[in-house]
Amino acid sequence: MTLGKRRIRVSGGELAYVDEGDGPPAVLVHGFPTSSHLWRDLVPMLAPRFRVIAPDLLGYGDSDKPDDPAALSPTRQARYVLELLEALGLDDPALVGHDIGGGIAQLLALDGEVRTMVLVDSIAFDSWPIEAVRMLQDADPEGVDESFVRAMVGAALDTGMAHPERLSAEDRQEYERPWMAEPIAVVRAALGIDGRGLVGTEERLTALDARVLVVWGEDDPFQPAELAERLGDAMPGATVALLPGCSHYVTEDAPEAVLPLIADYLRRVHLGEGHGHHAAATPVELGVSFTRPDRPEDPEA
């Protein structure tokens, strides 16, 4: 399933973004090296109750890809997300962020712009950039072509999923596609991951008046699960959910568990809805890619 996108200009360039549903805003922010495609199945789950905004970060997906990596730092990206919301006339958003997107959520919360967050295998504190990103930052531009992109994106997905066989060829290609027209853009995006803005934020996070769900794959090789507990300790009242058998891309490894968990949290905490049933069923149309290939049988079972 590929979601339709609109475009809007912010200070750094044009952002492509998904805009579905009606209600209080829920903003879904992806990380490196993905795009809003990461949220293809969460958008239709939230749209019956929320106005769901899922941008391609500047330099990613179908958004503009500026030449200056400094324009792509998480701090600058947080500004662009805020400009997007202001242009749309939206405030008090719930923000769901994965990887770098989780760092953007924290930056906006620290600035008083977000009161409800879901942090999914997020960058935090001084945990970033990771070694694989540092290596990409040092890549020889002469060798960065379409084959390089396929190998890099493939390695990220294969290493960051506990069950990469569950990702369809079509979804894998959609993650690769935005980089193909200008392969060097992926190096610029990596260079934008500067490690600034979240170091030493424990005390400020503790002082936040925010409702937070921390969702993490126990086997995340990029952002270890210890970070989830550290974030939970830093933010009083945060709920931490560690998912066994999942890696960094938990929405790909276990969408059937992760996506309803996020949707239910936002429904209960951000909207204040109880567990009672509605008078009539709320139809939810899931993307076709929500159904992943079956996991292989355990040969020792």
C-alpha positions as CSV (number, residue, x, y, z in Angstrom):
1,M,0.0,0.0,0.0
2,T,1.4,3.4,-1.0
3,L,-0.2,6.5,0.6
4,G,-1.0,9.6,-1.4
5,K,1.0,12.7,-0.5
6,R,0.6,16.4,-0.6
7,R,3.4,19.0,-0.7
8,I,4.1,22.2,1.4
9,R,7.0,24.6,1.6
10,V,8.9,25.1,4.9
11,S,12.0,27.1,5.5
12,G,14.3,24.3,4.3
13,G,12.4,23.3,1.1
14,E,9.3,21.4,0.1
15,L,8.0,18.6,2.3
16,A,5.9,15.7,1.0
17,Y,3.4,14.5,3.6
18,V,0.5,12.2,4.1
19,D,-2.7,13.9,5.4
20,E,-5.5,11.5,6.3
21,G,-8.5,11.5,8.6
22,D,-10.2,14.2,10.7
23,G,-9.8,15.0,14.4
24,P,-7.0,15.9,16.8
25,P,-3.6,15.8,15.0
26,A,-1.3,12.7,15.2
27,V,2.0,13.2,13.6
28,L,4.1,10.2,12.5
29,V,7.8,10.8,12.0
30,H,10.1,8.2,10.4
31,G,13.9,7.8,10.8
32,F,16.9,6.9,8.8
33,P,16.9,5.7,6.0
34,T,13.2,5.2,5.6
35,S,10.2,7.5,4.8
36,S,6.6,7.9,5.6
37,H,6.1,4.5,4.0
38,L,7.1,3.1,7.5
39,W,3.6,4.2,8.7
40,R,1.5,2.8,5.8
41,D,-0.5,0.6,8.0
42,L,-0.7,2.8,11.1
43,V,-2.2,5.7,9.1
44,P,-5.5,4.0,8.3
45,M,-5.8,2.6,11.9
46,L,-5.6,6.2,13.3
47,A,-7.5,8.1,10.6
48,P,-11.0,7.3,12.0
49,R,-10.2,9.3,15.1
50,F,-7.2,11.5,14.2
51,R,-6.0,13.8,11.5
52,V,-2.9,11.9,10.7
53,I,0.1,13.8,9.3
54,A,3.1,11.7,8.2
55,P,5.8,13.7,6.5
56,D,8.8,12.6,4.6
57,L,11.5,14.4,6.5
58,L,13.5,16.9,4.4
59,G,16.2,15.1,2.5
60,Y,14.1,11.8,2.6
61,G,11.3,10.2,0.7
62,D,9.6,12.5,-1.8
63,S,10.6,15.7,0.0
64,D,13.3,18.0,-1.4
65,K,16.9,16.9,-0.9
66,P,19.0,20.0,-0.2
67,D,22.7,19.9,-0.9
68,D,23.7,21.1,2.6
69,P,23.7,18.3,5.2
70,A,23.4,20.8,8.0
71,A,19.9,21.5,6.9
72,L,19.0,17.8,7.7
73,S,20.0,17.7,11.4
74,P,17.3,16.5,13.8
75,T,17.2,19.9,15.3
76,R,16.5,21.5,12.0
77,Q,14.0,18.7,11.1
78,A,12.1,19.4,14.3
79,R,11.7,23.0,13.1
80,Y,10.4,21.9,9.8
81,V,7.8,19.6,11.4
82,L,6.7,22.5,13.6
83,E,6.4,24.8,10.5
84,L,4.4,22.1,8.8
85,L,1.9,21.9,11.7
86,E,1.7,25.7,11.9
87,A,1.0,26.0,8.2
88,L,-1.8,23.5,8.6
89,G,-3.2,25.3,11.6
90,L,-2.7,22.3,13.9
91,D,-1.6,22.3,17.6
92,D,-1.3,20.0,20.5
93,P,-0.3,17.0,18.3
94,A,0.4,13.5,19.5
95,L,3.7,12.6,18.0
96,V,4.9,9.1,17.1
97,G,8.6,8.9,16.2
98,H,10.8,6.1,15.1
99,D,14.6,6.3,15.2
100,I,15.6,9.9,14.3
101,G,11.8,10.7,14.4
102,G,11.8,9.8,18.1
103,G,14.6,12.3,18.6
104,I,12.6,15.0,16.8
105,A,9.6,14.2,19.1
106,Q,11.8,14.7,22.1
107,L,13.1,18.0,20.8
108,L,9.6,19.3,20.2
109,A,8.5,18.1,23.6
110,L,11.4,19.8,25.3
111,D,10.3,23.0,23.5
112,G,6.8,22.6,24.9
113,E,5.2,21.7,21.6
114,V,4.2,18.1,22.3
115,R,2.5,16.6,25.4
116,T,1.9,13.0,24.1
117,M,4.7,11.0,22.6
118,V,5.3,7.4,21.4
119,L,9.0,6.8,21.0
120,V,9.7,3.7,18.9
121,D,13.3,2.5,19.0
122,S,14.3,6.1,19.2
123,I,17.7,7.9,19.2
124,A,18.2,9.3,22.7
125,F,20.9,11.0,24.8
126,D,24.3,10.3,23.2
127,S,23.4,7.1,21.5
128,W,23.8,8.4,18.0
129,P,25.1,8.5,15.3
130,I,25.7,4.8,15.3
131,E,28.8,3.3,13.8
132,A,27.1,2.2,10.6
133,V,26.0,5.8,10.0
134,R,29.5,7.1,10.7
135,M,30.8,4.7,8.1
136,L,28.3,6.0,5.6
137,Q,29.3,9.6,6.4
138,D,32.8,8.6,5.2
139,A,31.6,7.0,2.0
140,D,33.5,8.0,-1.2
141,P,31.0,10.0,-3.3
142,E,32.4,8.4,-6.5
143,G,31.1,5.0,-5.4
144,V,27.6,6.1,-4.3
145,D,25.3,4.9,-7.1
146,E,22.0,2.9,-7.3
147,S,23.8,-0.3,-6.4
148,F,25.2,1.3,-3.3
149,V,21.8,2.5,-2.3
150,R,20.3,-0.9,-2.7
151,A,23.0,-2.5,-0.6
152,M,22.9,0.2,2.1
153,V,19.1,0.1,2.5
154,G,19.0,-3.7,2.2
155,A,21.7,-4.0,5.0
156,A,19.8,-1.6,7.2
157,L,16.6,-3.5,6.9
158,D,18.1,-7.0,7.1
159,T,20.2,-6.0,10.1
160,G,17.4,-4.0,11.8
161,M,14.7,-6.7,11.4
162,A,14.5,-9.9,13.3
163,H,12.4,-11.3,10.5
164,P,13.4,-9.6,7.2
165,E,11.6,-12.3,5.2
166,R,8.4,-10.7,6.4
167,L,9.1,-7.6,4.3
168,S,7.7,-7.8,0.8
169,A,9.8,-7.1,-2.2
170,E,7.4,-4.2,-3.1
171,D,7.9,-2.6,0.3
172,R,11.6,-3.0,0.2
173,Q,11.7,-1.4,-3.2
174,E,9.6,1.5,-1.9
175,Y,12.2,2.2,0.8
176,E,14.9,2.2,-1.9
177,R,13.0,4.2,-4.5
178,P,13.3,7.8,-3.2
179,W,17.1,7.6,-3.1
180,M,17.5,6.3,-6.7
181,A,17.2,9.6,-8.6
182,E,20.0,11.1,-6.5
183,P,21.9,8.4,-4.7
184,I,24.4,10.8,-3.0
185,A,21.4,12.2,-1.1
186,V,21.5,9.3,1.3
187,V,25.1,10.3,2.3
188,R,23.9,13.8,2.9
189,A,21.1,12.5,5.1
190,A,23.6,10.5,7.0
191,L,25.8,13.5,7.4
192,G,22.9,15.4,8.9
193,I,22.8,13.0,11.8
194,D,25.1,15.1,13.9
195,G,24.5,13.8,17.4
196,R,23.5,17.2,18.7
197,G,20.5,18.3,20.7
198,L,19.8,15.3,23.0
199,V,23.0,15.0,25.0
200,G,22.5,15.7,28.7
201,T,18.7,16.0,28.5
202,E,17.9,13.6,31.4
203,E,16.9,16.4,33.8
204,R,14.9,18.3,31.2
205,L,13.1,15.1,30.3
206,T,12.3,14.4,34.0
207,A,10.7,17.9,34.2
208,L,8.4,17.3,31.1
209,D,4.7,17.3,31.6
210,A,4.2,14.7,29.0
211,R,2.5,11.3,28.5
212,V,5.0,8.9,26.9
213,L,4.9,5.4,25.5
214,V,8.3,3.8,24.8
215,V,8.1,0.9,22.4
216,W,11.3,-1.1,21.7
217,G,12.5,-4.3,20.1
218,E,14.5,-6.3,22.6
219,D,17.0,-7.3,19.9
220,D,17.6,-3.8,18.4
221,P,21.3,-3.8,17.3
222,F,21.2,0.0,16.5
223,Q,19.6,1.5,19.6
224,P,19.9,-1.1,22.4
225,A,16.9,-1.9,24.6
226,E,18.8,-0.5,27.6
227,L,17.9,2.9,26.1
228,A,14.2,2.2,26.5
229,E,14.7,1.6,30.2
230,R,16.8,4.7,30.5
231,L,14.2,6.8,28.8
232,G,11.5,5.3,31.0
233,D,13.6,6.1,34.1
234,A,14.1,9.7,32.9
235,M,10.4,10.4,32.3
236,P,8.1,9.8,35.3
237,G,5.0,8.0,34.3
238,A,6.3,6.8,31.0
239,T,5.1,3.3,29.9
240,V,7.8,1.1,28.5
241,A,7.0,-1.9,26.2
242,L,9.8,-4.2,25.3
243,L,9.0,-6.6,22.5
244,P,10.7,-10.0,22.4
245,G,11.7,-11.3,19.1
246,C,11.8,-7.9,17.5
247,S,14.6,-5.7,16.3
248,H,14.9,-2.0,15.3
249,Y,12.1,-1.9,12.7
250,V,9.4,-3.2,15.1
251,T,6.5,-2.0,12.8
252,E,7.9,-4.4,10.2
253,D,8.7,-7.3,12.5
254,A,5.4,-7.3,14.4
255,P,2.8,-4.9,13.0
256,E,0.0,-7.0,14.3
257,A,1.2,-6.3,17.9
258,V,2.9,-2.9,17.6
259,L,0.4,-0.9,15.6
260,P,-2.7,-1.7,17.8
261,L,-0.6,-1.0,20.8
262,I,0.2,2.5,19.5
263,A,-3.3,3.2,18.4
264,D,-4.8,2.1,21.7
265,Y,-2.4,4.2,23.7
266,L,-3.2,7.3,21.6
267,R,-6.9,6.6,21.9
268,R,-6.9,6.2,25.7
269,V,-4.2,8.8,26.7
270,H,-4.4,11.5,24.1
271,L,-8.1,11.4,23.4
272,G,-9.1,10.3,26.9
273,E,-11.3,7.5,25.7
274,G,-12.0,4.6,28.0
275,H,-12.1,0.9,27.2
276,G,-15.9,1.0,26.6
277,H,-17.2,0.0,23.2
278,H,-18.7,2.5,20.7
279,A,-22.3,2.2,19.8
280,A,-21.3,1.0,16.3
281,A,-18.1,-0.6,15.0
282,T,-15.5,1.7,13.6
283,P,-14.3,0.4,10.3
284,V,-10.5,0.3,9.8
285,E,-9.1,-0.4,6.4
286,L,-5.6,-1.9,6.7
287,G,-2.9,-1.7,4.0
288,V,-2.4,-4.9,2.1
289,S,1.2,-5.0,3.4
290,F,0.0,-5.4,7.0
291,T,-0.2,-9.2,6.2
292,R,3.4,-10.3,6.3
293,P,4.7,-13.6,5.0
294,D,4.4,-16.3,7.6
295,R,7.4,-16.8,9.8
296,P,9.3,-20.0,9.1
297,E,8.6,-23.0,11.4
298,D,11.2,-23.6,14.1
299,P,13.1,-26.7,12.9
300,E,13.7,-27.7,16.5
301,A,10.0,-27.4,17.6
